């Protein structure tokens, strides 16, 4: 996890932002008017948005205020969405897209093999914590309970089987203390 956060910190610290308008002739983009560069409209309040990066939107509360909403705010910025961040790559002069070196991919060269490996390592560590530590904890507790307590006394289970024959005759007593002629009376 620390390695992943460290790689994100490094990518943000050394990332280079490229201005797309440095590679384009902006005089051809917006028709000639009295408005400042890259603005147009009746009151010069409509900004020109770089077509591949930004969308022109109007504020909901005010009909006269327009702005560029960048499609990918992580890698695109600027008032006209003209700044592109090619994290680990460079901006191509001919295509105006990021070109990534080996072991780096993504539209803005934002993903590296190191980041992928650190994410996989983090997931493996999480799985180990979830599945292995609770199993070891229960096994250790059971082992500790057996060694730390005195053994339980042995409990003997005695079973008695009584076979009773079904008949309408009175029971026969074989004990000499009971007179078979006068069996004990039970009250319910």
SEROVEX-633688 format. One record per residue: x, y, z of N, C-alpha, C, CB in turn. Coordinates in nm, 4 decimals. Atoms other than C-alpha are relative to their C-alpha. Glycine has a CB too. Layout:
<sites>
[site [X Y Z] [X Y Z] [X Y Z] [X Y Z]]
...
</sites>
This chain:
<sites>
[site [0.0833 -0.1189 0.0000] [0.0000 0.0000 0.0000] [0.0876 0.1250 0.0000] [-0.0947 0.0000 0.1214]]
[site [-0.0897 -0.1160 -0.0056] [0.2817 0.2364 0.0859] [0.0691 0.0223 -0.1338] [0.1047 -0.0183 0.1105]]
[site [-0.0658 -0.0102 0.1290] [0.4508 0.1590 -0.2418] [-0.0928 0.0633 -0.1031] [0.0462 -0.1377 -0.0474]]
[site [0.0989 -0.0564 0.0922] [0.1322 0.2412 -0.4334] [-0.0165 0.1505 0.0242] [-0.1360 -0.0722 0.0159]]
[site [0.0145 -0.1427 -0.0318] [0.0872 0.5740 -0.2513] [0.1260 0.0775 -0.0378] [-0.0306 0.0190 0.1498]]
[site [-0.1256 -0.0653 0.0369] [0.4536 0.6553 -0.3034] [0.0078 0.0212 -0.1514] [0.1203 -0.0835 0.0483]]
[site [-0.0047 -0.0156 0.1467] [0.4234 0.5911 -0.6793] [-0.0966 0.1076 -0.0470] [-0.0328 -0.1332 -0.0696]]
[site [0.0923 -0.1076 0.0353] [0.1180 0.8184 -0.6968] [0.0596 0.1368 0.0323] [-0.1331 -0.0179 0.0734]]
[site [-0.0638 -0.1255 -0.0388] [0.3091 1.0901 -0.5135] [0.1075 0.0389 -0.1013] [0.0611 -0.0117 0.1410]]
[site [-0.1070 -0.0269 0.0962] [0.6043 1.0595 -0.7494] [-0.0588 0.0401 -0.1347] [0.0913 -0.1235 -0.0160]]
[site [0.0573 -0.0331 0.1310] [0.3815 1.0628 -1.0590] [-0.0592 0.1398 0.0005] [-0.1074 -0.1022 -0.0394]]
[site [0.0549 -0.1346 -0.0067] [0.2094 1.3794 -0.9407] [0.1071 0.1063 0.0100] [-0.0927 0.0117 0.1164]]
[site [-0.1058 -0.0989 -0.0185] [0.5333 1.5534 -0.8473] [0.0787 0.0251 -0.1282] [0.0941 -0.0447 0.1097]]
[site [-0.0830 -0.0140 0.1187] [0.7122 1.4897 -1.1759] [-0.0806 0.0011 -0.1297] [0.1006 -0.1110 -0.0045]]
[site [0.0823 -0.0002 0.1208] [0.4192 1.4994 -1.4177] [0.0172 0.1329 -0.0741] [-0.1496 -0.0242 0.0352]]
[site [-0.0146 -0.1183 0.0825] [0.4485 1.7423 -1.7055] [-0.1323 0.0313 -0.0660] [0.1101 -0.0189 -0.1051]]
[site [0.1225 -0.0428 0.0661] [0.1487 1.9410 -1.8242] [0.0364 0.0680 -0.1302] [-0.0831 0.0945 0.0905]]
[site [-0.0218 -0.0573 0.1320] [0.1381 2.0251 -2.1897] [-0.1201 0.0853 -0.0376] [0.0243 -0.1108 -0.1055]]
[site [0.1065 -0.0861 0.0475] [-0.0650 2.3127 -2.3324] [-0.0214 -0.0298 -0.1484] [0.0339 0.1512 0.0240]]
[site [0.0307 0.0383 0.1377] [-0.2356 2.1958 -2.6505] [0.0066 0.1203 -0.0925] [-0.1382 -0.0649 -0.0080]]
[site [0.0011 -0.1190 0.0848] [-0.2662 2.5516 -2.7794] [0.1405 0.0457 -0.0386] [-0.0724 0.1126 0.0703]]
[site [-0.1366 -0.0280 0.0423] [0.1141 2.5731 -2.7919] [0.0321 -0.0707 -0.1319] [0.0992 -0.0429 0.1089]]
[site [-0.0236 0.0778 0.1206] [0.0959 2.3200 -3.0760] [-0.0975 0.0360 -0.1128] [-0.0103 -0.1478 0.0317]]
[site [0.1008 -0.0377 0.0991] [-0.2036 2.4754 -3.2582] [0.0062 0.1494 -0.0291] [-0.1405 -0.0387 0.0486]]
[site [0.0136 -0.1414 0.0350] [-0.2549 2.8027 -3.4399] [-0.1401 0.0418 0.0439] [0.0233 0.0258 -0.1557]]
[site [0.1305 -0.0353 -0.0564] [-0.5351 2.9508 -3.2294] [-0.0708 0.1111 -0.0768] [0.0166 0.0417 0.1435]]
[site [0.0666 -0.1065 0.0761] [-0.6036 3.2348 -3.4717] [-0.1040 -0.0576 -0.0956] [0.1033 0.0825 -0.0783]]
[site [0.0958 0.0640 0.0896] [-0.7855 2.9887 -3.6995] [-0.1167 -0.0648 0.0755] [0.0706 -0.1044 -0.0845]]
[site [0.1006 0.0721 -0.0780] [-0.9883 2.8345 -3.4160] [-0.1254 0.0833 0.0207] [0.0571 -0.0411 0.1348]]
[site [0.1135 -0.0876 -0.0288] [-1.2118 3.1296 -3.3245] [-0.0041 0.1088 -0.1072] [0.0106 0.0626 0.1441]]
[site [0.0075 -0.1058 0.1021] [-1.3414 3.3730 -3.5884] [0.0497 0.1340 0.0539] [-0.1441 0.0149 -0.0506]]
[site [-0.0527 -0.1311 -0.0375] [-1.1900 3.7195 -3.5864] [-0.1137 0.0848 0.0564] [0.0668 0.0709 -0.1221]]
[site [0.0989 -0.0882 -0.0632] [-1.3777 3.9479 -3.3487] [0.0731 0.0919 0.0960] [-0.1113 -0.0818 0.0745]]
[site [-0.0587 -0.0912 -0.0979] [-1.3215 4.2122 -3.0855] [0.0217 -0.0681 0.1344] [-0.0886 0.1223 0.0178]]
[site [-0.0118 0.0751 -0.1260] [-1.3188 3.9430 -2.8153] [0.1452 -0.0383 0.0261] [-0.0883 -0.1268 -0.0035]]
[site [-0.1346 0.0483 -0.0315] [-1.0053 3.8311 -2.6313] [0.0246 -0.1365 -0.0673] [0.0192 -0.0109 0.1543]]
[site [-0.0302 0.1281 0.0641] [-0.8257 3.5251 -2.7718] [-0.0747 -0.1161 0.0666] [0.1507 -0.0262 0.0038]]
[site [0.0700 0.1214 -0.0414] [-1.0215 3.1980 -2.7440] [-0.1332 0.0259 0.0687] [0.0872 -0.0789 0.0912]]
[site [0.1353 -0.0305 -0.0482] [-1.3490 3.3715 -2.6529] [-0.0816 0.0516 -0.1178] [0.0027 0.1054 0.1171]]
[site [0.0883 -0.0488 0.1050] [-1.6481 3.4502 -2.8702] [-0.1383 0.0232 0.0616] [-0.0072 -0.1011 -0.1202]]
[site [0.1361 -0.0243 -0.0452] [-2.0144 3.5371 -2.8428] [-0.0331 0.1472 0.0000] [-0.0206 -0.0572 0.1377]]
[site [0.0470 -0.1382 0.0033] [-2.2203 3.8520 -2.8192] [0.0708 0.0855 0.1047] [-0.1510 0.0050 0.0220]]
[site [-0.0668 -0.0740 -0.1079] [-2.0631 3.9562 -2.4876] [0.1418 -0.0500 0.0253] [-0.0811 -0.0101 0.1283]]
[site [-0.1343 0.0584 -0.0135] [-1.7333 3.7693 -2.5406] [0.0118 -0.0840 0.1275] [0.1068 0.1112 0.0006]]
[site [-0.0014 0.0777 -0.1238] [-1.8260 3.5422 -2.2535] [-0.0056 -0.1514 -0.0243] [-0.1165 0.0415 0.0873]]
[site [0.0029 0.1429 0.0314] [-1.8252 3.2061 -2.4332] [0.1425 -0.0442 -0.0311] [-0.0964 -0.0306 -0.1204]]
[site [-0.1365 0.0454 0.0263] [-1.4881 3.0282 -2.4068] [0.0016 -0.1093 -0.1066] [0.0651 -0.0512 0.1292]]
[site [-0.0196 0.1092 0.0937] [-1.3573 2.8043 -2.6807] [0.0559 -0.1173 0.0803] [0.0961 0.0411 -0.1188]]
[site [-0.0465 0.1211 -0.0698] [-1.3193 2.4508 -2.5385] [0.0713 -0.0894 -0.0984] [-0.1180 -0.0761 0.0668]]
[site [-0.0721 0.0928 0.0858] [-1.0588 2.2207 -2.6829] [-0.0896 -0.1204 -0.0244] [0.1366 -0.0427 0.0635]]
[site [0.1057 0.0964 0.0314] [-1.2852 1.9705 -2.8640] [0.0203 -0.1398 0.0571] [-0.0133 -0.0107 -0.1462]]
[site [-0.0206 0.1358 -0.0487] [-1.1221 1.6473 -2.7460] [0.0075 -0.0079 0.1519] [0.1257 -0.0568 -0.0595]]
[site [-0.0182 0.0014 -0.1448] [-1.0943 1.7517 -2.3817] [-0.1137 0.0624 0.0778] [0.1252 0.0697 0.0347]]
[site [0.1002 -0.0720 -0.0776] [-1.3778 1.9836 -2.2836] [-0.1332 0.0135 -0.0697] [0.0505 0.1345 0.0336]]
[site [0.1359 -0.0224 0.0494] [-1.7488 2.0391 -2.3224] [-0.0466 0.1363 0.0481] [-0.0975 -0.1126 0.0479]]
[site [0.0518 -0.1313 -0.0360] [-1.9080 2.3823 -2.3271] [-0.1302 -0.0174 0.0768] [-0.0214 0.0882 -0.1259]]
[site [0.1206 0.0079 -0.0822] [-2.1651 2.4189 -2.0500] [-0.0407 0.1392 0.0448] [0.0222 -0.0918 0.1222]]
[site [0.0555 -0.1274 -0.0453] [-2.3886 2.6975 -1.9277] [-0.0406 -0.0152 0.1456] [-0.1217 0.0443 -0.0880]]
[site [0.0386 0.0046 -0.1417] [-2.4376 2.7789 -1.5604] [-0.1520 -0.0057 0.0105] [0.0559 0.1236 0.0775]]
[site [0.1450 0.0180 -0.0111] [-2.7847 2.6832 -1.4426] [-0.0697 0.1256 0.0522] [-0.0310 -0.1176 0.0915]]
[site [0.0656 -0.1173 -0.0594] [-2.8564 2.9996 -1.2447] [0.0163 0.1260 -0.0835] [0.0546 0.0249 0.1381]]
[site [-0.0249 -0.1196 0.0805] [-2.7119 3.2479 -1.4888] [0.0148 -0.0411 -0.1459] [0.1271 0.0761 0.0495]]
[site [-0.0005 0.0375 0.1415] [-2.7789 3.2240 -1.8604] [0.1171 0.0613 -0.0761] [-0.1304 0.0418 -0.0650]]
[site [-0.1076 -0.0691 0.0712] [-2.4852 3.4529 -1.9491] [0.1388 -0.0546 0.0326] [-0.0043 0.1469 0.0321]]
[site [-0.1314 0.0507 -0.0405] [-2.2060 3.2514 -1.7868] [0.0195 -0.1392 -0.0587] [0.0139 -0.0031 0.1557]]
[site [-0.0352 0.1271 0.0625] [-2.0432 2.9700 -1.9856] [0.1358 -0.0432 0.0520] [0.0009 0.0114 -0.1552]]
[site [-0.1293 0.0521 -0.0441] [-1.7534 2.7434 -1.8926] [0.0284 -0.1308 -0.0722] [0.0026 -0.0205 0.1540]]
[site [-0.0415 0.1276 0.0589] [-1.5576 2.4460 -2.0213] [0.0072 -0.1042 0.1110] [0.1379 0.0131 -0.0736]]
[site [-0.0023 0.1115 -0.0949] [-1.6162 2.1202 -1.8353] [0.0920 -0.1070 -0.0573] [-0.1449 -0.0571 0.0267]]
[site [-0.0990 0.0966 0.0502] [-1.3124 1.8951 -1.8775] [-0.0526 -0.1423 0.0157] [0.1350 0.0158 0.0747]]
[site [0.0497 0.1380 0.0010] [-1.3954 1.5355 -1.9656] [0.0717 -0.0832 0.1053] [0.0180 -0.0635 -0.1393]]
[site [-0.0791 0.0734 -0.0985] [-1.1137 1.3871 -1.7540] [0.0722 0.1023 0.0866] [0.1017 -0.0986 -0.0689]]
[site [-0.0564 -0.1061 -0.0838] [-1.0448 1.6304 -1.4712] [0.1318 -0.0411 0.0646] [-0.0991 0.0393 0.1077]]
[site [-0.1267 0.0461 -0.0564] [-0.7555 1.4140 -1.3461] [0.1172 0.0323 -0.0927] [-0.0057 -0.1507 0.0268]]
[site [-0.1088 -0.0190 0.0956] [-0.5517 1.4576 -1.6643] [-0.0160 0.1225 -0.0878] [0.0121 -0.1200 -0.0862]]
[site [0.0234 -0.1191 0.0814] [-0.7042 1.7688 -1.8249] [-0.0403 0.1155 0.0913] [-0.1097 -0.0265 -0.1079]]
[site [0.0323 -0.1166 -0.0825] [-0.7279 2.1169 -1.6840] [0.0133 0.1255 -0.0850] [0.0924 0.0080 0.1255]]
[site [-0.0098 -0.1281 0.0686] [-0.7237 2.4824 -1.7753] [-0.1376 0.0579 -0.0270] [0.0769 -0.0150 -0.1303]]
[site [0.1259 -0.0696 0.0246] [-0.9890 2.7386 -1.8538] [-0.0691 -0.0509 -0.1257] [0.0241 0.1495 -0.0114]]
[site [0.0543 0.0511 0.1255] [-1.0350 2.5875 -2.2014] [0.0226 -0.1511 -0.0123] [0.0637 0.0732 -0.1191]]
[site [-0.0372 0.1434 -0.0019] [-0.9372 2.2272 -2.1017] [0.1136 -0.0258 -0.0970] [-0.1216 -0.0898 -0.0359]]
[site [-0.1095 0.0074 0.0954] [-0.6220 2.2884 -2.3008] [0.1252 -0.0623 0.0579] [0.0317 0.1361 -0.0512]]
[site [-0.1187 0.0571 -0.0621] [-0.3696 2.1531 -2.0505] [-0.0203 -0.1498 0.0181] [0.0302 0.0684 0.1360]]
[site [0.0065 0.1458 -0.0062] [-0.3023 1.7821 -2.0802] [0.1183 -0.0495 0.0804] [-0.0012 -0.0633 -0.1422]]
[site [-0.1034 0.0568 -0.0857] [-0.1073 1.5876 -1.8210] [0.0320 -0.1410 -0.0495] [-0.0454 -0.0017 0.1498]]
[site [-0.0459 0.1324 0.0453] [0.0834 1.2976 -1.9819] [0.0913 -0.0558 0.1087] [0.0753 0.0082 -0.1400]]
[site [-0.0691 0.0360 -0.1241] [0.1893 1.1508 -1.6466] [0.1398 -0.0575 -0.0204] [-0.0822 -0.0988 0.0754]]
[site [-0.1302 0.0632 0.0216] [0.4697 0.9177 -1.7554] [0.0430 0.0085 -0.1458] [-0.0041 -0.1456 0.0442]]
[site [-0.0306 -0.0064 0.1423] [0.4710 1.0049 -2.1267] [0.0226 0.1430 -0.0460] [-0.1117 -0.0631 -0.0807]]
[site [-0.0172 -0.1319 0.0610] [0.5086 1.2963 -2.3648] [-0.1139 0.0234 -0.0979] [0.1382 0.0120 -0.0715]]
[site [0.1053 -0.0354 0.0951] [0.2628 1.4816 -2.5872] [0.0583 -0.0019 -0.1410] [-0.0611 0.1399 0.0331]]
[site [-0.0449 0.0090 0.1390] [0.2993 1.4014 -2.9557] [-0.0365 0.1285 -0.0736] [-0.0628 -0.1233 -0.0709]]
[site [0.0250 -0.1228 0.0776] [0.3304 1.7066 -3.1838] [-0.1014 -0.0226 -0.1109] [0.1303 0.0523 -0.0600]]
[site [0.0855 0.0240 0.1161] [0.1435 1.5422 -3.4695] [-0.1423 -0.0401 0.0384] [0.0608 -0.1073 -0.0868]]
[site [0.1341 0.0487 -0.0360] [-0.1492 1.3706 -3.2932] [-0.0613 0.0728 0.1184] [0.0058 -0.1466 0.0308]]
[site [0.0430 -0.0674 -0.1236] [-0.1732 1.5846 -2.9784] [-0.0594 -0.0981 0.1005] [-0.1025 0.1090 -0.0319]]
[site [0.0360 0.1024 -0.0973] [-0.2106 1.2653 -2.7772] [0.1255 -0.0448 0.0713] [-0.0712 -0.1200 -0.0675]]
[site [-0.1147 0.0431 -0.0791] [0.0126 1.1207 -2.5095] [0.0610 -0.1271 -0.0581] [-0.0410 -0.0228 0.1461]]
[site [-0.0734 0.1183 0.0425] [0.2786 0.8724 -2.6177] [0.0685 -0.0575 0.1229] [0.1036 0.0335 -0.1133]]
[site [-0.0476 0.0640 -0.1223] [0.3689 0.6229 -2.3463] [0.1262 -0.0825 -0.0263] [-0.1097 -0.0890 0.0595]]
[site [-0.1165 0.0881 0.0125] [0.7046 0.4491 -2.2898] [-0.0398 -0.1445 0.0330] [0.1150 0.0475 0.0937]]
[site [0.0260 0.1404 -0.0341] [0.7362 0.0740 -2.2266] [-0.0472 -0.0121 0.1447] [0.1268 -0.0857 -0.0221]]
[site [0.0543 0.0322 -0.1330] [0.5517 -0.0693 -1.9229] [-0.0900 0.1098 0.0558] [0.1135 -0.0256 0.0970]]
[site [0.0929 -0.1056 -0.0401] [0.3186 0.2328 -1.9135] [-0.1140 -0.0013 -0.1005] [0.0705 0.1416 0.0063]]
[site [0.1141 -0.0009 0.0905] [-0.0328 0.2485 -2.0561] [-0.1073 0.0940 0.0515] [-0.0566 -0.1411 -0.0173]]
[site [0.1100 -0.0886 -0.0321] [-0.3524 0.4483 -2.0517] [-0.0041 0.1163 -0.0985] [0.0122 0.0514 0.1439]]
[site [0.0143 -0.1118 0.0932] [-0.4853 0.7407 -2.2537] [0.0952 0.1139 0.0350] [-0.1444 0.0508 -0.0003]]
[site [-0.0901 -0.1067 -0.0445] [-0.2687 0.9757 -2.0461] [0.1244 -0.0564 0.0678] [-0.0729 0.0946 0.0956]]
[site [-0.1194 0.0667 -0.0551] [0.0112 0.7289 -1.9579] [-0.0016 0.0012 0.1526] [0.1284 0.0681 -0.0515]]
[site [0.0146 -0.0114 -0.1452] [-0.1207 0.7166 -1.6034] [0.0210 -0.1309 0.0743] [-0.1351 0.0531 0.0325]]
[site [-0.0118 0.1298 -0.0667] [-0.0807 0.3443 -1.5308] [0.1344 -0.0633 -0.0320] [-0.1146 -0.0938 -0.0421]]
[site [-0.1292 0.0664 0.0179] [0.2458 0.1590 -1.4766] [-0.0070 -0.1419 0.0528] [0.1123 0.0780 0.0708]]
[site [-0.0085 0.1374 -0.0484] [0.3438 -0.1993 -1.4153] [0.0244 -0.0006 0.1504] [0.1120 -0.0772 -0.0732]]
[site [-0.0270 -0.0088 -0.1433] [0.4737 -0.0982 -1.0720] [-0.1286 0.0253 0.0780] [0.1019 0.1110 0.0287]]
[site [0.1279 -0.0252 -0.0669] [0.1327 0.0391 -0.9763] [-0.0870 -0.1246 -0.0012] [-0.0741 0.1166 -0.0670]]
[site [0.0787 0.1227 0.0104] [-0.0371 -0.2780 -1.1001] [0.0505 -0.1050 0.0984] [0.0045 -0.0551 -0.1433]]
[site [-0.0568 0.0978 -0.0928] [0.2011 -0.4974 -0.9016] [-0.0258 0.0391 0.1453] [0.1503 -0.0148 -0.0240]]
[site [0.0269 -0.0423 -0.1376] [0.1536 -0.2871 -0.5876] [-0.1463 -0.0207 0.0358] [0.0384 0.1470 0.0194]]
[site [0.1423 0.0257 -0.0266] [-0.2263 -0.3135 -0.6194] [-0.0224 -0.1497 0.0223] [-0.0885 0.0512 -0.1177]]
[site [0.0135 0.1446 -0.0182] [-0.2008 -0.6913 -0.6632] [0.0587 -0.0446 0.1338] [0.0687 -0.0747 -0.1150]]
[site [-0.0595 0.0322 -0.1300] [0.0313 -0.7125 -0.3623] [-0.0894 0.0404 0.1152] [0.1343 0.0676 0.0142]]
[site [0.0921 -0.0459 -0.1043] [-0.2122 -0.5104 -0.1544] [-0.1194 -0.0946 0.0106] [-0.0480 0.1441 -0.0292]]
[site [0.1141 0.0919 -0.0023] [-0.5008 -0.7394 -0.2547] [0.0379 -0.1354 0.0597] [-0.0552 -0.0192 -0.1413]]
[site [-0.0458 0.1267 -0.0573] [-0.2984 -1.0495 -0.1688] [0.0154 0.0128 0.1508] [0.1333 -0.0438 -0.0637]]
[site [-0.0134 -0.0223 -0.1450] [-0.2149 -0.9030 0.1739] [-0.1369 0.0052 0.0672] [0.0773 0.1307 0.0278]]
[site [0.1359 -0.0055 -0.0566] [-0.5837 -0.8267 0.2341] [-0.0609 -0.1386 0.0095] [-0.0903 0.0907 -0.0846]]
[site [0.0531 0.1367 -0.0025] [-0.6775 -1.1828 0.1430] [0.0647 -0.0816 0.1102] [0.0215 -0.0685 -0.1351]]
[site [-0.0678 0.0721 -0.1073] [-0.4156 -1.3178 0.3808] [-0.0543 0.0406 0.1358] [0.1504 0.0248 -0.0057]]
[site [0.0536 -0.0478 -0.1269] [-0.5473 -1.1011 0.6623] [-0.1394 -0.0562 0.0234] [-0.0032 0.1532 0.0030]]
[site [0.1381 0.0437 -0.0153] [-0.9069 -1.2008 0.5971] [-0.0091 -0.1499 0.0213] [-0.0815 0.0399 -0.1214]]
[site [0.0178 0.1444 -0.0032] [-0.8558 -1.5735 0.5474] [0.0968 -0.0739 0.0926] [0.0140 -0.0535 -0.1374]]
[site [-0.0978 0.0768 -0.0758] [-0.5386 -1.6802 0.7285] [0.0082 0.0386 0.1465] [0.1337 0.0153 -0.0618]]
[site [-0.0165 -0.0420 -0.1396] [-0.5179 -1.4737 1.0454] [-0.1152 -0.0478 0.0880] [0.0110 0.1519 0.0081]]
[site [0.1054 0.0535 -0.0859] [-0.8660 -1.5612 1.1794] [0.0111 -0.1517 0.0199] [-0.1356 0.0338 -0.0586]]
[site [-0.0143 0.1444 -0.0144] [-0.8000 -1.9333 1.1125] [0.1119 -0.0320 0.0982] [0.0276 -0.0659 -0.1365]]
[site [-0.1099 0.0223 -0.0929] [-0.4653 -1.9185 1.2944] [-0.0371 0.0437 0.1406] [0.1244 0.0739 -0.0463]]
[site [0.0399 -0.0486 -0.1318] [-0.6204 -1.7220 1.5814] [-0.0855 -0.1036 0.0709] [-0.0760 0.1328 -0.0116]]
[site [0.0849 0.1014 -0.0610] [-0.8867 -1.9883 1.6412] [0.0804 -0.1243 0.0355] [-0.1149 -0.0365 -0.0935]]
[site [-0.0824 0.1170 -0.0279] [-0.6302 -2.2686 1.6219] [0.0890 0.0260 0.1205] [0.0850 -0.0372 -0.1226]]
[site [-0.0852 -0.0345 -0.1127] [-0.3992 -2.0887 1.8656] [-0.0805 0.0042 0.1284] [0.0690 0.1340 -0.0236]]
[site [0.0851 -0.0068 -0.1188] [-0.6847 -2.0214 2.1075] [-0.0364 -0.1394 0.0466] [-0.1270 0.0814 -0.0283]]
[site [0.0363 0.1364 -0.0372] [-0.7912 -2.3855 2.1000] [0.1202 -0.0714 0.0595] [-0.0538 -0.0775 -0.1217]]
[site [-0.1203 0.0625 -0.0525] [-0.4316 -2.5008 2.1554] [0.0333 0.0564 0.1369] [0.1174 0.0197 -0.0959]]
[site [-0.0290 -0.0617 -0.1286] [-0.3800 -2.2513 2.4378] [-0.0985 -0.0446 0.1064] [-0.0020 0.1510 -0.0124]]
[site [0.0994 0.0437 -0.0980] [-0.7020 -2.3575 2.6084] [0.0298 -0.1409 0.0479] [-0.1408 0.0066 -0.0593]]
[site [-0.0298 0.1365 -0.0400] [-0.5930 -2.7224 2.6119] [0.1202 -0.0050 0.0935] [0.0250 -0.0868 -0.1226]]
[site [-0.1209 0.0067 -0.0810] [-0.2522 -2.6531 2.7649] [-0.0108 0.0809 0.1277] [0.1177 0.0475 -0.0797]]
[site [0.0007 -0.0867 -0.1165] [-0.3469 -2.3835 3.0132] [-0.1019 -0.0428 0.1067] [-0.0284 0.1411 -0.0433]]
[site [0.1004 0.0393 -0.0986] [-0.6462 -2.5481 3.1866] [0.0199 -0.1452 0.0390] [-0.1423 0.0220 -0.0547]]
[site [-0.0089 0.1378 -0.0486] [-0.6661 -2.8636 3.3930] [-0.0966 -0.0858 -0.0804] [-0.0318 -0.0087 0.1532]]
[site [0.0899 0.0853 0.0768] [-0.8201 -3.1617 3.2193] [-0.1324 -0.0183 0.0738] [0.0653 -0.1365 -0.0273]]
[site [0.1335 0.0176 -0.0580] [-1.1900 -3.2086 3.2768] [-0.0125 -0.1405 0.0572] [-0.1107 0.0257 -0.1059]]
[site [0.0167 0.1344 -0.0578] [-1.2970 -3.4964 3.5000] [-0.0754 -0.0897 -0.0986] [-0.0762 0.0070 0.1365]]
[site [0.0623 0.0950 0.0908] [-1.4040 -3.8103 3.3228] [-0.1451 -0.0221 0.0415] [0.0777 -0.1339 -0.0018]]
[site [0.1427 0.0194 -0.0270] [-1.7768 -3.8459 3.2961] [-0.0388 -0.1356 -0.0565] [-0.0877 0.1153 -0.0625]]
[site [0.0414 0.1324 0.0440] [-1.9123 -4.1979 3.2816] [-0.1498 0.0022 -0.0267] [0.0364 -0.1084 0.1056]]
[site [0.1409 0.0082 0.0344] [-2.2370 -4.2560 3.1102] [-0.0450 -0.1437 0.0227] [-0.0258 0.0455 -0.1476]]
[site [0.0515 0.1320 -0.0322] [-2.4332 -4.5468 3.2499] [-0.1374 -0.0120 -0.0632] [-0.0058 -0.0237 0.1544]]
[site [0.1291 0.0231 0.0629] [-2.7167 -4.6866 3.0499] [-0.0613 -0.1245 0.0616] [0.0138 -0.0146 -0.1543]]
[site [0.0710 0.1155 -0.0521] [-2.9753 -4.9192 3.1947] [-0.1105 -0.0347 -0.0964] [-0.0560 0.0266 0.1417]]
[site [0.1015 0.0472 0.0913] [-3.1952 -5.1230 2.9793] [-0.1026 -0.0787 0.0805] [0.0619 -0.0865 -0.1136]]
[site [0.1078 0.0697 -0.0689] [-3.5279 -5.2320 3.1130] [-0.0872 -0.0640 -0.1066] [-0.0831 0.0970 0.0921]]
[site [0.0859 0.0699 0.0937] [-3.7189 -5.4939 2.9246] [-0.1291 -0.0300 0.0724] [0.0669 -0.1303 -0.0547]]
[site [0.1301 0.0201 -0.0628] [-4.0829 -5.4969 3.0043] [-0.0880 -0.0764 -0.0971] [-0.0656 0.1357 0.0405]]
[site [0.0914 0.0761 0.0818] [-4.3138 -5.7552 2.8743] [-0.1385 0.0564 0.0203] [0.0050 -0.1506 0.0340]]
[site [0.1344 -0.0548 -0.0081] [-4.6601 -5.6339 2.7963] [-0.0985 -0.1136 0.0280] [-0.0373 0.0753 -0.1310]]
[site [0.1074 0.0968 -0.0308] [-4.9359 -5.8255 2.9609] [-0.0994 0.0656 0.0929] [0.0570 -0.1307 0.0646]]
[site [0.1028 -0.0530 -0.0902] [-5.2524 -5.7667 3.1560] [0.0181 -0.0498 0.1430] [-0.1385 -0.0382 -0.0503]]
[site [-0.0220 0.0560 -0.1344] [-5.1221 -5.9622 3.4548] [0.0755 0.0999 0.0847] [0.0775 -0.1340 -0.0069]]
[site [-0.0744 -0.0896 -0.0884] [-4.9927 -5.7796 3.7596] [0.1484 -0.0324 -0.0052] [-0.0518 -0.0104 0.1445]]
[site [-0.1442 0.0246 0.0064] [-4.6140 -5.7378 3.7765] [0.0442 -0.1020 0.1037] [0.0768 0.1301 0.0196]]
[site [-0.0564 0.1001 -0.0898] [-4.4082 -6.0070 3.9369] [0.1211 0.0623 0.0671] [0.0382 -0.1318 -0.0763]]
[site [-0.1105 -0.0571 -0.0775] [-4.1716 -5.8990 4.2120] [0.0862 -0.1129 0.0487] [-0.0509 0.0858 0.1191]]
[site [-0.0910 0.1059 -0.0403] [-3.8666 -6.1052 4.2861] [0.0802 0.0390 0.1220] [0.0928 -0.0352 -0.1131]]
[site [-0.0724 -0.0452 -0.1187] [-3.7432 -5.9103 4.5854] [-0.0661 -0.0665 0.1211] [-0.0012 0.1585 0.0126]]
[site [0.0557 0.0715 -0.1150] [-3.7889 -6.0986 4.9149] [-0.0678 0.0926 0.0983] [0.1079 -0.0772 0.0704]]
[site [0.0606 -0.0926 -0.0950] [-3.8924 -5.7840 5.1005] [-0.1446 0.0309 -0.0355] [0.0801 0.1284 0.0061]]
[site [0.1355 -0.0318 0.0415] [-4.2123 -5.7495 4.9021] [-0.0792 -0.1307 -0.0064] [-0.0014 0.0746 -0.1381]]
[site [0.0873 0.1175 0.0001] [-4.4930 -5.9945 4.9551] [-0.0790 0.0005 -0.1297] [-0.0956 -0.0010 0.1244]]
[site [0.0709 0.0003 0.1260] [-4.6324 -6.1011 4.6166] [-0.1510 -0.0002 0.0173] [0.0416 -0.1181 -0.0807]]
[site [0.1445 0.0028 -0.0222] [-4.9751 -6.1438 4.7676] [-0.0525 0.1395 0.0266] [-0.0352 -0.0927 0.1167]]
[site [0.0406 -0.1380 -0.0311] [-4.9865 -5.7797 4.8855] [0.1004 0.0985 -0.0659] [-0.0065 0.0226 0.1574]]
[site [-0.0917 -0.0938 0.0639] [-4.8074 -5.5638 4.6285] [-0.0273 0.1420 0.0494] [-0.0130 -0.0071 -0.1539]]
[site [0.0209 -0.1381 -0.0475] [-4.7578 -5.1950 4.7158] [-0.1023 0.0705 -0.0867] [0.1327 0.0792 0.0003]]
[site [0.1032 -0.0764 0.0691] [-5.0373 -4.9611 4.6237] [0.0603 0.1387 -0.0340] [-0.1319 0.0131 0.0894]]
[site [-0.0479 -0.1315 0.0434] [-4.9498 -4.6509 4.4258] [-0.1194 0.0888 -0.0186] [0.0834 -0.0086 -0.1308]]
[site [0.1068 -0.0957 0.0165] [-5.1692 -4.3445 4.4392] [0.0451 0.1050 -0.1011] [-0.0390 0.0648 0.1358]]
[site [-0.0321 -0.0988 0.1013] [-5.1865 -4.1007 4.1626] [-0.0609 0.1328 0.0364] [-0.0482 -0.0448 -0.1371]]
</sites>
